[in-house]
Protein backbone atom coordinates (compact mmCIF):
# COMPACT_ATOMS: atom_id res chain seq x y z
CA UNK A 1 0.00 0.00 0.00
CA UNK A 2 2.85 2.35 0.82
CA UNK A 3 4.46 1.68 -2.56
CA UNK A 4 1.13 2.23 -4.31
CA UNK A 5 0.65 5.62 -2.65
CA UNK A 6 4.21 6.56 -3.58
CA UNK A 7 3.60 5.68 -7.23
CA UNK A 8 0.22 7.44 -7.27
CA UNK A 9 1.64 10.67 -5.84
CA UNK A 10 4.68 10.43 -8.11
CA UNK A 11 2.53 10.44 -11.26
CA UNK A 12 0.28 13.22 -9.93
CA UNK A 13 3.25 15.40 -8.98
CA UNK A 14 4.91 14.77 -12.34
CA UNK A 15 1.90 15.95 -14.32
CA UNK A 16 1.23 18.91 -12.03
CA UNK A 17 4.87 19.97 -12.10
CA UNK A 18 4.81 19.99 -15.89
CA UNK A 19 1.58 22.01 -15.94
CA UNK A 20 2.90 24.52 -13.41
CA UNK A 21 6.07 25.04 -15.41
CA UNK A 22 4.24 25.34 -18.73
CA UNK A 23 1.47 27.52 -17.21
CA UNK A 24 -1.00 26.12 -19.74
CA UNK A 25 -3.83 25.96 -17.22
CA UNK A 26 -3.39 29.61 -16.18
CA UNK A 27 -2.40 31.11 -19.52
CA UNK A 28 -4.72 29.15 -21.81
CA UNK A 29 -7.38 26.99 -20.14
CA UNK A 30 -8.62 29.47 -17.53
CA UNK A 31 -8.81 32.42 -19.97
CA UNK A 32 -10.65 30.18 -22.43
CA UNK A 33 -13.21 29.16 -19.79
CA UNK A 34 -13.78 32.75 -18.63
CA UNK A 35 -14.13 33.86 -22.26
CA UNK A 36 -16.79 31.17 -22.75
CA UNK A 37 -18.77 32.65 -19.85
CA UNK A 38 -18.51 36.14 -21.33
CA UNK A 39 -19.57 34.92 -24.78
CA UNK A 40 -22.55 33.10 -23.28
CA UNK A 41 -23.64 36.38 -21.74
CA UNK A 42 -23.43 38.17 -25.08
CA UNK A 43 -25.09 35.31 -26.98
CA UNK A 44 -28.07 35.14 -24.61
CA UNK A 45 -28.40 38.93 -24.63
CA UNK A 46 -30.41 38.52 -21.45
CA UNK A 47 -31.02 40.52 -18.33
CA UNK A 48 -29.21 39.84 -15.07
CA UNK A 49 -32.04 37.70 -13.68
CA UNK A 50 -32.00 35.36 -16.68
CA UNK A 51 -28.22 35.03 -16.55
CA UNK A 52 -28.38 34.12 -12.85
CA UNK A 53 -31.00 31.47 -13.66
CA UNK A 54 -28.86 29.94 -16.40
CA UNK A 55 -25.50 30.41 -14.63
CA UNK A 56 -25.21 26.84 -13.18
CA UNK A 57 -25.62 25.25 -16.62
CA UNK A 58 -23.34 27.78 -18.30
CA UNK A 59 -20.77 27.23 -15.53
CA UNK A 60 -20.57 23.49 -16.15
CA UNK A 61 -20.63 23.76 -19.93
CA UNK A 62 -17.59 26.04 -19.64
CA UNK A 63 -15.93 23.50 -17.33
CA UNK A 64 -16.55 20.58 -19.69
CA UNK A 65 -15.30 22.45 -22.74
CA UNK A 66 -12.14 23.42 -20.87
CA UNK A 67 -11.82 19.87 -19.55
CA UNK A 68 -11.26 18.64 -23.09
CA UNK A 69 -8.18 20.86 -23.34
CA UNK A 70 -6.84 19.55 -20.03
CA UNK A 71 -7.39 15.91 -21.00
CA UNK A 72 -5.79 16.29 -24.40
CA UNK A 73 -2.86 17.94 -22.67
CA UNK A 74 -2.65 15.07 -20.18
CA UNK A 75 -2.65 12.49 -22.98
CA UNK A 76 0.00 14.37 -24.93
CA UNK A 77 2.33 14.33 -21.90
CA UNK A 78 2.56 10.55 -22.15
CA UNK A 79 2.72 10.26 -25.95
CA UNK A 80 5.75 12.55 -26.21
CA UNK A 81 8.90 10.41 -26.07
CA UNK A 82 6.66 7.44 -25.14
CA UNK A 83 6.66 8.48 -21.49
CA UNK A 84 3.90 6.02 -20.60
CA UNK A 85 6.14 3.11 -21.53
CA UNK A 86 8.80 4.53 -19.25
CA UNK A 87 6.36 4.65 -16.36
CA UNK A 88 5.37 1.03 -16.91
CA UNK A 89 8.99 -0.09 -17.24
CA UNK A 90 9.70 1.66 -13.94
CA UNK A 91 7.31 -0.77 -12.31
CA UNK A 92 4.40 1.60 -11.67
CA UNK A 93 1.05 -0.14 -11.61
CA UNK A 94 -1.57 0.93 -14.18
CA UNK A 95 -3.99 1.75 -11.35
CA UNK A 96 -1.48 4.11 -9.74
CA UNK A 97 -0.84 5.77 -13.12
CA UNK A 98 -4.58 6.14 -13.73
CA UNK A 99 -5.33 7.61 -10.31
CA UNK A 100 -2.26 9.85 -10.42
CA UNK A 101 -3.20 11.34 -13.78
CA UNK A 102 -6.81 11.70 -12.59
CA UNK A 103 -5.58 13.56 -9.51
CA UNK A 104 -3.60 15.98 -11.67
CA UNK A 105 -6.65 16.71 -13.83
CA UNK A 106 -8.79 17.00 -10.68
CA UNK A 107 -6.46 19.69 -9.31
CA UNK A 108 -6.67 21.62 -12.58
CA UNK A 109 -10.48 21.43 -12.58
CA UNK A 110 -10.62 22.76 -9.01
CA UNK A 111 -8.50 25.74 -10.03
CA UNK A 112 -10.79 26.25 -13.01
CA UNK A 113 -13.89 26.08 -10.81
CA UNK A 114 -12.49 28.74 -8.49
CA UNK A 115 -11.96 31.17 -11.36
CA UNK A 116 -15.34 30.40 -12.92
CA UNK A 117 -17.09 30.90 -9.58
CA UNK A 118 -15.66 34.39 -9.51
CA UNK A 119 -16.72 34.75 -13.14
CA UNK A 120 -20.41 34.05 -12.60
CA UNK A 121 -20.43 36.29 -9.52
CA UNK A 122 -18.86 39.18 -11.42
CA UNK A 123 -20.46 38.76 -14.86
CA UNK A 124 -23.84 37.25 -13.95
CA UNK A 125 -24.39 38.70 -10.49
CA UNK A 126 -24.91 35.23 -8.96
CA UNK A 127 -25.13 34.87 -5.17
CA UNK A 128 -24.16 31.55 -3.55
CA UNK A 129 -26.72 30.87 -0.83
CA UNK A 130 -25.32 27.47 0.23
CA UNK A 131 -21.48 27.62 0.03
CA UNK A 132 -21.08 24.15 1.56
CA UNK A 133 -23.22 22.53 -1.15
CA UNK A 134 -21.39 24.55 -3.79
CA UNK A 135 -17.98 23.34 -2.63
CA UNK A 136 -18.94 19.69 -2.04
CA UNK A 137 -20.81 19.37 -5.34
CA UNK A 138 -17.91 21.03 -7.16
CA UNK A 139 -15.36 18.63 -5.66
CA UNK A 140 -17.48 15.53 -6.33
CA UNK A 141 -18.12 16.61 -9.92
CA UNK A 142 -14.41 17.32 -10.40
CA UNK A 143 -13.65 13.75 -9.30
CA UNK A 144 -16.29 12.33 -11.64
CA UNK A 145 -15.12 14.21 -14.72
CA UNK A 146 -11.41 13.75 -14.01
CA UNK A 147 -11.54 9.94 -13.70
CA UNK A 148 -13.91 9.66 -16.68
CA UNK A 149 -11.78 12.00 -18.75
CA UNK A 150 -8.58 10.11 -17.91
CA UNK A 151 -10.18 6.81 -18.91
CA UNK A 152 -11.52 8.09 -22.22
CA UNK A 153 -8.28 9.92 -22.88
CA UNK A 154 -6.50 6.58 -22.67
CA UNK A 155 -9.15 5.04 -24.92
CA UNK A 156 -8.59 7.66 -27.61
CA UNK A 157 -4.82 7.96 -27.16
CA UNK A 158 -3.97 5.25 -29.67
CA UNK A 159 -6.10 6.76 -32.42
CA UNK A 160 -4.74 9.13 -35.03
CA UNK A 161 -7.79 11.38 -34.77
CA UNK A 162 -7.90 11.48 -30.97
CA UNK A 163 -8.17 15.29 -30.86
CA UNK A 164 -11.51 15.23 -32.70
CA UNK A 165 -12.75 11.84 -31.50
CA UNK A 166 -12.29 12.49 -27.77
CA UNK A 167 -15.16 15.01 -27.49
CA UNK A 168 -17.49 12.66 -29.38
CA UNK A 169 -16.67 9.81 -26.99
CA UNK A 170 -16.53 11.76 -23.76
CA UNK A 171 -19.28 14.38 -23.82
CA UNK A 172 -22.23 11.95 -24.14
CA UNK A 173 -20.91 9.98 -21.16
CA UNK A 174 -20.59 13.16 -19.10
CA UNK A 175 -24.09 14.37 -19.98
CA UNK A 176 -25.59 12.89 -16.74
CA UNK A 177 -22.81 14.58 -14.77
CA UNK A 178 -23.60 17.90 -16.43
CA UNK A 179 -27.28 17.53 -15.52
CA UNK A 180 -26.59 16.51 -11.93
CA UNK A 181 -23.98 19.22 -11.35
CA UNK A 182 -26.29 21.86 -12.82
CA UNK A 183 -29.14 20.78 -10.54
CA UNK A 184 -26.84 20.76 -7.50
CA UNK A 185 -25.48 24.20 -8.27
CA UNK A 186 -28.98 25.54 -8.94
CA UNK A 187 -29.83 24.45 -5.42
CA UNK A 188 -26.72 26.11 -4.03
CA UNK A 189 -27.70 29.35 -5.75
CA UNK A 190 -31.29 29.10 -4.53
CA UNK A 191 -32.59 29.18 -8.10
CA UNK A 192 -34.58 25.94 -7.81
CA UNK A 193 -36.57 23.97 -5.27
CA UNK A 194 -34.76 20.71 -6.10
CA UNK A 195 -32.60 19.15 -3.39
CA UNK A 196 -29.01 19.83 -4.40
CA UNK A 197 -27.67 17.33 -1.86
CA UNK A 198 -29.59 14.48 -3.49
CA UNK A 199 -28.05 15.34 -6.83
CA UNK A 200 -24.65 15.52 -5.17
CA UNK A 201 -25.23 12.00 -3.83
CA UNK A 202 -25.95 10.77 -7.37
CA UNK A 203 -22.80 12.49 -8.58
CA UNK A 204 -20.84 10.71 -5.83
CA UNK A 205 -22.21 7.36 -7.03
CA UNK A 206 -21.22 8.16 -10.61
CA UNK A 207 -17.74 9.18 -9.47
CA UNK A 208 -17.31 5.94 -7.50
CA UNK A 209 -18.41 3.76 -10.42
CA UNK A 210 -16.25 5.69 -12.90
CA UNK A 211 -13.19 5.47 -10.63
CA UNK A 212 -13.69 1.73 -10.14
CA UNK A 213 -14.20 0.97 -13.85
CA UNK A 214 -11.33 3.24 -14.80
CA UNK A 215 -8.95 1.56 -12.39
CA UNK A 216 -9.87 -1.85 -13.79
CA UNK A 217 -9.83 -0.89 -17.46
CA UNK A 218 -6.92 1.55 -17.68
CA UNK A 219 -4.24 -1.13 -17.66
CA UNK A 220 -5.87 -2.94 -20.58
CA UNK A 221 -6.26 0.26 -22.59
CA UNK A 222 -2.65 1.39 -22.21
CA UNK A 223 -1.40 -2.08 -23.06
CA UNK A 224 -3.41 -1.96 -26.28
C-alpha positions as CSV (number, residue, x, y, z in Angstrom):
1,X,0.0,0.0,0.0
2,X,2.8,2.4,0.8
3,X,4.5,1.7,-2.6
4,X,1.1,2.2,-4.3
5,X,0.6,5.6,-2.6
6,X,4.2,6.6,-3.6
7,X,3.6,5.7,-7.2
8,X,0.2,7.4,-7.3
9,X,1.6,10.7,-5.8
10,X,4.7,10.4,-8.1
11,X,2.5,10.4,-11.3
12,X,0.3,13.2,-9.9
13,X,3.2,15.4,-9.0
14,X,4.9,14.8,-12.3
15,X,1.9,16.0,-14.3
16,X,1.2,18.9,-12.0
17,X,4.9,20.0,-12.1
18,X,4.8,20.0,-15.9
19,X,1.6,22.0,-15.9
20,X,2.9,24.5,-13.4
21,X,6.1,25.0,-15.4
22,X,4.2,25.3,-18.7
23,X,1.5,27.5,-17.2
24,X,-1.0,26.1,-19.7
25,X,-3.8,26.0,-17.2
26,X,-3.4,29.6,-16.2
27,X,-2.4,31.1,-19.5
28,X,-4.7,29.1,-21.8
29,X,-7.4,27.0,-20.1
30,X,-8.6,29.5,-17.5
31,X,-8.8,32.4,-20.0
32,X,-10.7,30.2,-22.4
33,X,-13.2,29.2,-19.8
34,X,-13.8,32.7,-18.6
35,X,-14.1,33.9,-22.3
36,X,-16.8,31.2,-22.8
37,X,-18.8,32.6,-19.8
38,X,-18.5,36.1,-21.3
39,X,-19.6,34.9,-24.8
40,X,-22.5,33.1,-23.3
41,X,-23.6,36.4,-21.7
42,X,-23.4,38.2,-25.1
43,X,-25.1,35.3,-27.0
44,X,-28.1,35.1,-24.6
45,X,-28.4,38.9,-24.6
46,X,-30.4,38.5,-21.5
47,X,-31.0,40.5,-18.3
48,X,-29.2,39.8,-15.1
49,X,-32.0,37.7,-13.7
50,X,-32.0,35.4,-16.7
51,X,-28.2,35.0,-16.6
52,X,-28.4,34.1,-12.9
53,X,-31.0,31.5,-13.7
54,X,-28.9,29.9,-16.4
55,X,-25.5,30.4,-14.6
56,X,-25.2,26.8,-13.2
57,X,-25.6,25.2,-16.6
58,X,-23.3,27.8,-18.3
59,X,-20.8,27.2,-15.5
60,X,-20.6,23.5,-16.1
61,X,-20.6,23.8,-19.9
62,X,-17.6,26.0,-19.6
63,X,-15.9,23.5,-17.3
64,X,-16.6,20.6,-19.7
65,X,-15.3,22.5,-22.7
66,X,-12.1,23.4,-20.9
67,X,-11.8,19.9,-19.6
68,X,-11.3,18.6,-23.1
69,X,-8.2,20.9,-23.3
70,X,-6.8,19.6,-20.0
71,X,-7.4,15.9,-21.0
72,X,-5.8,16.3,-24.4
73,X,-2.9,17.9,-22.7
74,X,-2.6,15.1,-20.2
75,X,-2.7,12.5,-23.0
76,X,0.0,14.4,-24.9
77,X,2.3,14.3,-21.9
78,X,2.6,10.5,-22.2
79,X,2.7,10.3,-25.9
80,X,5.8,12.5,-26.2
81,X,8.9,10.4,-26.1
82,X,6.7,7.4,-25.1
83,X,6.7,8.5,-21.5
84,X,3.9,6.0,-20.6
85,X,6.1,3.1,-21.5
86,X,8.8,4.5,-19.3
87,X,6.4,4.7,-16.4
88,X,5.4,1.0,-16.9
89,X,9.0,-0.1,-17.2
90,X,9.7,1.7,-13.9
91,X,7.3,-0.8,-12.3
92,X,4.4,1.6,-11.7
93,X,1.0,-0.1,-11.6
94,X,-1.6,0.9,-14.2
95,X,-4.0,1.8,-11.4
96,X,-1.5,4.1,-9.7
97,X,-0.8,5.8,-13.1
98,X,-4.6,6.1,-13.7
99,X,-5.3,7.6,-10.3
100,X,-2.3,9.9,-10.4
101,X,-3.2,11.3,-13.8
102,X,-6.8,11.7,-12.6
103,X,-5.6,13.6,-9.5
104,X,-3.6,16.0,-11.7
105,X,-6.7,16.7,-13.8
106,X,-8.8,17.0,-10.7
107,X,-6.5,19.7,-9.3
108,X,-6.7,21.6,-12.6
109,X,-10.5,21.4,-12.6
110,X,-10.6,22.8,-9.0
111,X,-8.5,25.7,-10.0
112,X,-10.8,26.2,-13.0
113,X,-13.9,26.1,-10.8
114,X,-12.5,28.7,-8.5
115,X,-12.0,31.2,-11.4
116,X,-15.3,30.4,-12.9
117,X,-17.1,30.9,-9.6
118,X,-15.7,34.4,-9.5
119,X,-16.7,34.8,-13.1
120,X,-20.4,34.1,-12.6
121,X,-20.4,36.3,-9.5
122,X,-18.9,39.2,-11.4
123,X,-20.5,38.8,-14.9
124,X,-23.8,37.3,-13.9
125,X,-24.4,38.7,-10.5
126,X,-24.9,35.2,-9.0
127,X,-25.1,34.9,-5.2
128,X,-24.2,31.5,-3.5
129,X,-26.7,30.9,-0.8
130,X,-25.3,27.5,0.2
131,X,-21.5,27.6,0.0
132,X,-21.1,24.1,1.6
133,X,-23.2,22.5,-1.2
134,X,-21.4,24.5,-3.8
135,X,-18.0,23.3,-2.6
136,X,-18.9,19.7,-2.0
137,X,-20.8,19.4,-5.3
138,X,-17.9,21.0,-7.2
139,X,-15.4,18.6,-5.7
140,X,-17.5,15.5,-6.3
141,X,-18.1,16.6,-9.9
142,X,-14.4,17.3,-10.4
143,X,-13.7,13.8,-9.3
144,X,-16.3,12.3,-11.6
145,X,-15.1,14.2,-14.7
146,X,-11.4,13.7,-14.0
147,X,-11.5,9.9,-13.7
148,X,-13.9,9.7,-16.7
149,X,-11.8,12.0,-18.7
150,X,-8.6,10.1,-17.9
151,X,-10.2,6.8,-18.9
152,X,-11.5,8.1,-22.2
153,X,-8.3,9.9,-22.9
154,X,-6.5,6.6,-22.7
155,X,-9.1,5.0,-24.9
156,X,-8.6,7.7,-27.6
157,X,-4.8,8.0,-27.2
158,X,-4.0,5.3,-29.7
159,X,-6.1,6.8,-32.4
160,X,-4.7,9.1,-35.0
161,X,-7.8,11.4,-34.8
162,X,-7.9,11.5,-31.0
163,X,-8.2,15.3,-30.9
164,X,-11.5,15.2,-32.7
165,X,-12.8,11.8,-31.5
166,X,-12.3,12.5,-27.8
167,X,-15.2,15.0,-27.5
168,X,-17.5,12.7,-29.4
169,X,-16.7,9.8,-27.0
170,X,-16.5,11.8,-23.8
171,X,-19.3,14.4,-23.8
172,X,-22.2,12.0,-24.1
173,X,-20.9,10.0,-21.2
174,X,-20.6,13.2,-19.1
175,X,-24.1,14.4,-20.0
176,X,-25.6,12.9,-16.7
177,X,-22.8,14.6,-14.8
178,X,-23.6,17.9,-16.4
179,X,-27.3,17.5,-15.5
180,X,-26.6,16.5,-11.9
181,X,-24.0,19.2,-11.4
182,X,-26.3,21.9,-12.8
183,X,-29.1,20.8,-10.5
184,X,-26.8,20.8,-7.5
185,X,-25.5,24.2,-8.3
186,X,-29.0,25.5,-8.9
187,X,-29.8,24.4,-5.4
188,X,-26.7,26.1,-4.0
189,X,-27.7,29.4,-5.7
190,X,-31.3,29.1,-4.5
191,X,-32.6,29.2,-8.1
192,X,-34.6,25.9,-7.8
193,X,-36.6,24.0,-5.3
194,X,-34.8,20.7,-6.1
195,X,-32.6,19.2,-3.4
196,X,-29.0,19.8,-4.4
197,X,-27.7,17.3,-1.9
198,X,-29.6,14.5,-3.5
199,X,-28.0,15.3,-6.8
200,X,-24.6,15.5,-5.2
201,X,-25.2,12.0,-3.8
202,X,-26.0,10.8,-7.4
203,X,-22.8,12.5,-8.6
204,X,-20.8,10.7,-5.8
205,X,-22.2,7.4,-7.0
206,X,-21.2,8.2,-10.6
207,X,-17.7,9.2,-9.5
208,X,-17.3,5.9,-7.5
209,X,-18.4,3.8,-10.4
210,X,-16.2,5.7,-12.9
211,X,-13.2,5.5,-10.6
212,X,-13.7,1.7,-10.1
213,X,-14.2,1.0,-13.9
214,X,-11.3,3.2,-14.8
215,X,-8.9,1.6,-12.4
216,X,-9.9,-1.8,-13.8
217,X,-9.8,-0.9,-17.5
218,X,-6.9,1.6,-17.7
219,X,-4.2,-1.1,-17.7
220,X,-5.9,-2.9,-20.6
221,X,-6.3,0.3,-22.6
222,X,-2.7,1.4,-22.2
223,X,-1.4,-2.1,-23.1
224,X,-3.4,-2.0,-26.3
